[in-house]
Amino acid sequence: MGTFALLTLIWGTTWAVIRIGLEGIPPFAGVALRFAIASALLLILGLAMGVRFGRGRHEVGLWFANALLSFCTSYGVVYWVEQWVPSGLNSVLFATFPLFVAVLAHFALPGERLTPLSVIGILLGFGGVAVIFSEDFARLGGPRVAFAAVVMLVSPLVSSFATVAVKRWGREIHPVSLTAVPMGMASVIMGSLSLLLERDAEFSFDVTSVGALAYLAVLGSAVTFTLYFWMLRHVAATRLSIIAYLVPLMAVGIGTTVLDEPLTARTVAGSLLVVLGVALTVGSGGRRGGRE
């Protein structure tokens, strides 16, 4: 229970910390540095544990799937979007991740078919997204917020494809291999994008930005992913998936109280519908999800 609470606490705070870190480090550079540090730590851990990298069937293919989808595209979108979208709202939009996974798993994974209750949960969750997008986004931070919020939905979508691929072909591959190597690959790709697209951006490696980077790399990536996969071996997936709808509740609270982010009645209503939809979908189908 202590490990579960720790995961929820860390992943619930990372959304706000990403926004804080962006004040000194541009988005793509932030992703590259975060995963470079996390990958190095996990590779050291893996070698110490005697993990054999690149020996499993489908392993290289899943490295690329995780690197390009879970870490490059998904996190690249999250960091870019958080320049305009409040961190709490961002976390709610990402909370649709288990809904996408449930739909994809229905067609790709035998034994993970949708139940009537999970269908209701999916419809309820995306209904919540519709309520959120009926909001006047100018009230939440300006004209760019609406477009950025739409782009944000790409993040949980691409992550769901990677997750289903890992579920289908990654059972015999060590979880450290599925995270450490793709994170390293992602750091190279995002670092290259940063050199091309952010060469004129301002960098400020002050105490705040470096502290945020360290928190996201060590606690928000290396520690959490290791603990998550460890728990997955000892705790039922259905129980562990509760993280998927506790994280956005915490993230919204932190964003509102700590970062003074705007929060409207319509956004609250839509967020609650998303969380309820995820709870029904996860509870009826045993889906996993929820991080950042």
Contacts in CASP RR format, 6 or more apart in sequence:
PFRMAT RR
TARGET T0000
AUTHOR 0000-0000-0000
METHOD contacts of the structure
MODEL  1
MGTFALLTLIWGTTWAVIRIGLEGIPPFAGVALRFAIASALLLILGLAMG
VRFGRGRHEVGLWFANALLSFCTSYGVVYWVEQWVPSGLNSVLFATFPLF
VAVLAHFALPGERLTPLSVIGILLGFGGVAVIFSEDFARLGGPRVAFAAV
VMLVSPLVSSFATVAVKRWGREIHPVSLTAVPMGMASVIMGSLSLLLERD
AEFSFDVTSVGALAYLAVLGSAVTFTLYFWMLRHVAATRLSIIAYLVPLM
AVGIGTTVLDEPLTARTVAGSLLVVLGVALTVGSGGRRGGRE
3 227 0 8 1.000
3 230 0 8 1.000
3 231 0 8 1.000
4 231 0 8 1.000
4 235 0 8 1.000
4 240 0 8 1.000
4 242 0 8 1.000
4 243 0 8 1.000
6 227 0 8 1.000
7 224 0 8 1.000
7 227 0 8 1.000
7 228 0 8 1.000
7 231 0 8 1.000
7 243 0 8 1.000
8 243 0 8 1.000
8 246 0 8 1.000
8 247 0 8 1.000
8 250 0 8 1.000
9 250 0 8 1.000
10 219 0 8 1.000
10 220 0 8 1.000
10 223 0 8 1.000
10 224 0 8 1.000
11 220 0 8 1.000
11 224 0 8 1.000
11 243 0 8 1.000
11 247 0 8 1.000
11 290 0 8 1.000
11 291 0 8 1.000
11 292 0 8 1.000
12 91 0 8 1.000
12 247 0 8 1.000
12 248 0 8 1.000
12 250 0 8 1.000
12 251 0 8 1.000
12 254 0 8 1.000
12 292 0 8 1.000
13 250 0 8 1.000
13 251 0 8 1.000
13 254 0 8 1.000
14 215 0 8 1.000
14 216 0 8 1.000
14 220 0 8 1.000
14 292 0 8 1.000
15 82 0 8 1.000
15 87 0 8 1.000
15 88 0 8 1.000
15 90 0 8 1.000
15 91 0 8 1.000
15 251 0 8 1.000
15 254 0 8 1.000
15 255 0 8 1.000
15 292 0 8 1.000
16 87 0 8 1.000
16 88 0 8 1.000
16 251 0 8 1.000
16 254 0 8 1.000
16 255 0 8 1.000
16 258 0 8 1.000
16 259 0 8 1.000
17 212 0 8 1.000
17 215 0 8 1.000
17 216 0 8 1.000
18 78 0 8 1.000
18 79 0 8 1.000
18 82 0 8 1.000
18 87 0 8 1.000
18 212 0 8 1.000
18 216 0 8 1.000
18 292 0 8 1.000
19 82 0 8 1.000
19 87 0 8 1.000
19 259 0 8 1.000
20 208 0 8 1.000
20 209 0 8 1.000
20 212 0 8 1.000
20 259 0 8 1.000
21 30 0 8 1.000
21 208 0 8 1.000
21 209 0 8 1.000
21 212 0 8 1.000
21 213 0 8 1.000
21 216 0 8 1.000
22 30 0 8 1.000
22 79 0 8 1.000
22 82 0 8 1.000
22 83 0 8 1.000
23 204 0 8 1.000
23 208 0 8 1.000
23 209 0 8 1.000
24 202 0 8 1.000
24 203 0 8 1.000
24 204 0 8 1.000
24 205 0 8 1.000
24 206 0 8 1.000
24 208 0 8 1.000
24 209 0 8 1.000
25 33 0 8 1.000
25 203 0 8 1.000
25 204 0 8 1.000
25 205 0 8 1.000
25 209 0 8 1.000
25 213 0 8 1.000
26 194 0 8 1.000
26 198 0 8 1.000
26 201 0 8 1.000
26 202 0 8 1.000
26 203 0 8 1.000
27 76 0 8 1.000
27 79 0 8 1.000
27 80 0 8 1.000
27 82 0 8 1.000
27 83 0 8 1.000
27 198 0 8 1.000
28 76 0 8 1.000
28 79 0 8 1.000
28 80 0 8 1.000
28 190 0 8 1.000
28 191 0 8 1.000
28 193 0 8 1.000
28 194 0 8 1.000
28 197 0 8 1.000
28 198 0 8 1.000
29 190 0 8 1.000
29 191 0 8 1.000
29 194 0 8 1.000
29 198 0 8 1.000
29 201 0 8 1.000
29 203 0 8 1.000
30 79 0 8 1.000
30 190 0 8 1.000
30 194 0 8 1.000
30 213 0 8 1.000
31 71 0 8 1.000
31 72 0 8 1.000
31 75 0 8 1.000
31 76 0 8 1.000
31 79 0 8 1.000
31 186 0 8 1.000
31 187 0 8 1.000
31 190 0 8 1.000
32 186 0 8 1.000
32 187 0 8 1.000
32 188 0 8 1.000
32 189 0 8 1.000
32 190 0 8 1.000
32 191 0 8 1.000
32 193 0 8 1.000
32 194 0 8 1.000
33 187 0 8 1.000
33 213 0 8 1.000
33 217 0 8 1.000
34 75 0 8 1.000
34 187 0 8 1.000
34 213 0 8 1.000
34 216 0 8 1.000
34 217 0 8 1.000
34 221 0 8 1.000
35 71 0 8 1.000
35 75 0 8 1.000
35 183 0 8 1.000
35 184 0 8 1.000
35 186 0 8 1.000
35 187 0 8 1.000
35 190 0 8 1.000
35 217 0 8 1.000
35 221 0 8 1.000
36 183 0 8 1.000
36 184 0 8 1.000
36 187 0 8 1.000
36 217 0 8 1.000
37 213 0 8 1.000
37 214 0 8 1.000
37 217 0 8 1.000
37 218 0 8 1.000
37 221 0 8 1.000
37 222 0 8 1.000
38 180 0 8 1.000
38 183 0 8 1.000
38 217 0 8 1.000
38 218 0 8 1.000
38 220 0 8 1.000
38 221 0 8 1.000
38 222 0 8 1.000
38 225 0 8 1.000
39 180 0 8 1.000
39 181 0 8 1.000
39 183 0 8 1.000
39 184 0 8 1.000
39 187 0 8 1.000
41 217 0 8 1.000
41 218 0 8 1.000
41 222 0 8 1.000
42 176 0 8 1.000
42 179 0 8 1.000
42 180 0 8 1.000
42 183 0 8 1.000
42 222 0 8 1.000
42 225 0 8 1.000
42 226 0 8 1.000
43 180 0 8 1.000
43 181 0 8 1.000
45 176 0 8 1.000
45 180 0 8 1.000
45 222 0 8 1.000
45 226 0 8 1.000
46 174 0 8 1.000
46 176 0 8 1.000
46 180 0 8 1.000
49 176 0 8 1.000
51 174 0 8 1.000
51 176 0 8 1.000
51 177 0 8 1.000
52 174 0 8 1.000
53 59 0 8 1.000
53 177 0 8 1.000
53 180 0 8 1.000
53 181 0 8 1.000
54 60 0 8 1.000
54 177 0 8 1.000
54 181 0 8 1.000
56 172 0 8 1.000
56 173 0 8 1.000
57 169 0 8 1.000
57 172 0 8 1.000
58 169 0 8 1.000
58 170 0 8 1.000
58 173 0 8 1.000
59 170 0 8 1.000
59 173 0 8 1.000
59 177 0 8 1.000
62 165 0 8 1.000
62 166 0 8 1.000
62 169 0 8 1.000
62 170 0 8 1.000
62 173 0 8 1.000
62 178 0 8 1.000
62 182 0 8 1.000
63 177 0 8 1.000
63 178 0 8 1.000
63 181 0 8 1.000
63 182 0 8 1.000
63 185 0 8 1.000
64 182 0 8 1.000
64 185 0 8 1.000
65 161 0 8 1.000
65 162 0 8 1.000
65 165 0 8 1.000
65 166 0 8 1.000
65 182 0 8 1.000
66 162 0 8 1.000
66 166 0 8 1.000
66 178 0 8 1.000
66 179 0 8 1.000
66 182 0 8 1.000
67 181 0 8 1.000
67 182 0 8 1.000
67 183 0 8 1.000
67 184 0 8 1.000
67 185 0 8 1.000
67 186 0 8 1.000
67 189 0 8 1.000
68 186 0 8 1.000
68 189 0 8 1.000
69 158 0 8 1.000
69 159 0 8 1.000
69 161 0 8 1.000
69 162 0 8 1.000
70 158 0 8 1.000
70 159 0 8 1.000
70 162 0 8 1.000
70 163 0 8 1.000
70 182 0 8 1.000
71 182 0 8 1.000
71 183 0 8 1.000
71 185 0 8 1.000
71 186 0 8 1.000
72 186 0 8 1.000
72 189 0 8 1.000
72 190 0 8 1.000
73 154 0 8 1.000
73 155 0 8 1.000
73 158 0 8 1.000
74 154 0 8 1.000
74 155 0 8 1.000
74 156 0 8 1.000
74 158 0 8 1.000
74 159 0 8 1.000
74 162 0 8 1.000
75 155 0 8 1.000
75 186 0 8 1.000
75 190 0 8 1.000
76 155 0 8 1.000
76 190 0 8 1.000
77 151 0 8 1.000
77 152 0 8 1.000
77 154 0 8 1.000
77 155 0 8 1.000
78 90 0 8 1.000
78 94 0 8 1.000
78 152 0 8 1.000
78 155 0 8 1.000
78 292 0 8 1.000
80 148 0 8 1.000
80 151 0 8 1.000
81 90 0 8 1.000
81 148 0 8 1.000
81 149 0 8 1.000
81 151 0 8 1.000
81 152 0 8 1.000
81 155 0 8 1.000
82 90 0 8 1.000
83 148 0 8 1.000
84 141 0 8 1.000
84 142 0 8 1.000
84 144 0 8 1.000
84 145 0 8 1.000
84 148 0 8 1.000
85 93 0 8 1.000
85 140 0 8 1.000
85 145 0 8 1.000
85 148 0 8 1.000
85 149 0 8 1.000
85 152 0 8 1.000
86 140 0 8 1.000
86 141 0 8 1.000
86 255 0 8 1.000
86 259 0 8 1.000
86 261 0 8 1.000
86 262 0 8 1.000
86 263 0 8 1.000
87 251 0 8 1.000
87 254 0 8 1.000
87 255 0 8 1.000
87 259 0 8 1.000
87 261 0 8 1.000
88 248 0 8 1.000
88 251 0 8 1.000
88 252 0 8 1.000
88 253 0 8 1.000
88 254 0 8 1.000
88 255 0 8 1.000
88 256 0 8 1.000
88 261 0 8 1.000
89 132 0 8 1.000
89 140 0 8 1.000
89 149 0 8 1.000
89 252 0 8 1.000
89 261 0 8 1.000
89 267 0 8 1.000
89 271 0 8 1.000
90 152 0 8 1.000
90 251 0 8 1.000
91 247 0 8 1.000
91 248 0 8 1.000
91 251 0 8 1.000
91 252 0 8 1.000
91 292 0 8 1.000
92 132 0 8 1.000
92 248 0 8 1.000
92 251 0 8 1.000
92 252 0 8 1.000
92 270 0 8 1.000
92 271 0 8 1.000
92 274 0 8 1.000
92 275 0 8 1.000
93 129 0 8 1.000
93 132 0 8 1.000
93 149 0 8 1.000
93 152 0 8 1.000
93 153 0 8 1.000
93 155 0 8 1.000
93 156 0 8 1.000
94 152 0 8 1.000
94 155 0 8 1.000
94 156 0 8 1.000
94 248 0 8 1.000
94 290 0 8 1.000
94 292 0 8 1.000
95 156 0 8 1.000
95 244 0 8 1.000
95 245 0 8 1.000
95 247 0 8 1.000
95 248 0 8 1.000
95 274 0 8 1.000
95 275 0 8 1.000
95 278 0 8 1.000
95 290 0 8 1.000
96 125 0 8 1.000
96 126 0 8 1.000
96 129 0 8 1.000
96 153 0 8 1.000
96 156 0 8 1.000
96 274 0 8 1.000
96 278 0 8 1.000
97 156 0 8 1.000
97 159 0 8 1.000
97 160 0 8 1.000
97 163 0 8 1.000
97 244 0 8 1.000
97 289 0 8 1.000
97 290 0 8 1.000
98 241 0 8 1.000
98 244 0 8 1.000
98 278 0 8 1.000
98 281 0 8 1.000
98 282 0 8 1.000
98 287 0 8 1.000
98 288 0 8 1.000
98 289 0 8 1.000
98 290 0 8 1.000
99 121 0 8 1.000
99 122 0 8 1.000
99 125 0 8 1.000
99 126 0 8 1.000
99 156 0 8 1.000
99 277 0 8 1.000
99 278 0 8 1.000
99 281 0 8 1.000
100 156 0 8 1.000
100 157 0 8 1.000
100 159 0 8 1.000
100 160 0 8 1.000
101 160 0 8 1.000
101 163 0 8 1.000
101 164 0 8 1.000
101 287 0 8 1.000
101 288 0 8 1.000
101 289 0 8 1.000
102 112 0 8 1.000
102 114 0 8 1.000
102 118 0 8 1.000
102 122 0 8 1.000
102 281 0 8 1.000
102 285 0 8 1.000
102 287 0 8 1.000
103 114 0 8 1.000
103 122 0 8 1.000
103 160 0 8 1.000
104 160 0 8 1.000
104 161 0 8 1.000
104 164 0 8 1.000
105 112 0 8 1.000
105 164 0 8 1.000
105 167 0 8 1.000
105 287 0 8 1.000
106 112 0 8 1.000
106 113 0 8 1.000
106 114 0 8 1.000
108 164 0 8 1.000
108 168 0 8 1.000
109 164 0 8 1.000
109 167 0 8 1.000
109 168 0 8 1.000
112 285 0 8 1.000
112 287 0 8 1.000
114 122 0 8 1.000
115 284 0 8 1.000
115 285 0 8 1.000
117 280 0 8 1.000
117 283 0 8 1.000
117 284 0 8 1.000
118 280 0 8 1.000
118 281 0 8 1.000
118 283 0 8 1.000
118 284 0 8 1.000
118 285 0 8 1.000
120 277 0 8 1.000
120 280 0 8 1.000
121 276 0 8 1.000
121 277 0 8 1.000
121 278 0 8 1.000
121 280 0 8 1.000
121 281 0 8 1.000
121 284 0 8 1.000
122 277 0 8 1.000
122 281 0 8 1.000
124 273 0 8 1.000
124 276 0 8 1.000
124 277 0 8 1.000
124 280 0 8 1.000
125 273 0 8 1.000
125 274 0 8 1.000
125 276 0 8 1.000
125 277 0 8 1.000
125 278 0 8 1.000
125 281 0 8 1.000
127 270 0 8 1.000
127 273 0 8 1.000
127 274 0 8 1.000
128 269 0 8 1.000
128 270 0 8 1.000
128 271 0 8 1.000
128 273 0 8 1.000
128 274 0 8 1.000
129 153 0 8 1.000
129 270 0 8 1.000
129 274 0 8 1.000
131 266 0 8 1.000
131 269 0 8 1.000
131 270 0 8 1.000
131 273 0 8 1.000
132 149 0 8 1.000
132 266 0 8 1.000
132 267 0 8 1.000
132 270 0 8 1.000
132 271 0 8 1.000
132 274 0 8 1.000
133 146 0 8 1.000
133 149 0 8 1.000
133 150 0 8 1.000
134 266 0 8 1.000
135 264 0 8 1.000
135 266 0 8 1.000
135 267 0 8 1.000
137 143 0 8 1.000
137 145 0 8 1.000
137 146 0 8 1.000
137 149 0 8 1.000
138 145 0 8 1.000
138 146 0 8 1.000
139 262 0 8 1.000
139 264 0 8 1.000
140 262 0 8 1.000
140 264 0 8 1.000
140 267 0 8 1.000
141 262 0 8 1.000
163 288 0 8 1.000
163 289 0 8 1.000
166 178 0 8 1.000
170 178 0 8 1.000
175 225 0 8 1.000
175 226 0 8 1.000
175 229 0 8 1.000
175 230 0 8 1.000
175 232 0 8 1.000
176 226 0 8 1.000
176 229 0 8 1.000
179 225 0 8 1.000
179 226 0 8 1.000
179 229 0 8 1.000
183 221 0 8 1.000
224 291 0 8 1.000
228 240 0 8 1.000
228 291 0 8 1.000
231 240 0 8 1.000
232 240 0 8 1.000
232 288 0 8 1.000
237 286 0 8 1.000
237 287 0 8 1.000
237 288 0 8 1.000
238 282 0 8 1.000
238 283 0 8 1.000
238 285 0 8 1.000
238 286 0 8 1.000
240 288 0 8 1.000
241 282 0 8 1.000
241 283 0 8 1.000
241 286 0 8 1.000
241 287 0 8 1.000
241 288 0 8 1.000
241 289 0 8 1.000
241 290 0 8 1.000
242 282 0 8 1.000
243 289 0 8 1.000
243 290 0 8 1.000
243 291 0 8 1.000
244 278 0 8 1.000
244 282 0 8 1.000
244 287 0 8 1.000
244 288 0 8 1.000
244 289 0 8 1.000
244 290 0 8 1.000
245 275 0 8 1.000
245 278 0 8 1.000
245 279 0 8 1.000
245 282 0 8 1.000
247 290 0 8 1.000
247 291 0 8 1.000
247 292 0 8 1.000
248 271 0 8 1.000
248 274 0 8 1.000
248 275 0 8 1.000
249 275 0 8 1.000
252 263 0 8 1.000
252 271 0 8 1.000
255 261 0 8 1.000
256 263 0 8 1.000
281 287 0 8 1.000
282 288 0 8 1.000
282 289 0 8 1.000
END
